[in-house]
Amino acid sequence: MAALGLARAAGVNAASARIELGDTDRPVALVDRFDRVAGDRVHYLSAQSFLGAETGTGAYYTDIADALRAHALDPRVQLTELFRRMLFTILVSNNDDHLKNHGLLHAGGGLWVLSPAFDINPQPHCQRQLETGISEISGNAASIEAAVDAAPFFDIERKAAVVMLSSMVSIIDEQWRACCLAAGMTRVEIGTYEPAFDHQETRVARRMARAR
């Protein structure tokens, strides 16, 4: 829940969530459904199905971008959102960004939009690897420099990508602890998660922000 709140603060379209039974030894995180509107079902598709990828096979964010460019409602908006999520994933050490955790909602007329982000899991001691790689050029390395270099694949100019990155890393630096506290984490638990939010790639992001 802390990661979803932080994602929303950083400008990512993320699902709303709340903690229930927070005063017990078994708290439960409840994520609001986004595949229902006024009781009617909205068709949902995982990125794996969207790309026609087989189970267990990998893909790249640029593959999702190509599919969105062809099949999305307002592709430019969706490409920007996807790029924003990729940056956020790297900055918070999310190692759960496989294709089934990227979703799309049917917008009518055979067109799709990205569903709200719903499964973001910062890992303080994970390898700097993504489940969904950035592109064939950089592979699965969780690299901010590679992400910014890939901005044109998302129809984003490099300068605009750095501006987006600068804002995002600043918000994460300022708010990640507060988001963890709001989710009911203790200060000891928050301390153990610090490496997920302060690492080599966040330092690269800060350096790029200062240089722009």
Secondary structure, 3 states (H helix, E strand, C coil): CHHHHHHHHCCCCECCEEEECCCCCCCEEEECCCCEECCEECCEEEHHHHHCCCCCCCCEHHHHHHHHHHHECCHHHHHHHHHHHHHHHHHCCECCCCHHHCEEEEEECCEEEECCECCCCECCCCCCECCCECECCCECECCHHHHHHCHHHHCCCHHHHHHHHHHHHHHHHHHHHHHHHHCCCCHHHHHHHHHHHCCHHHHHHHHHHHHC
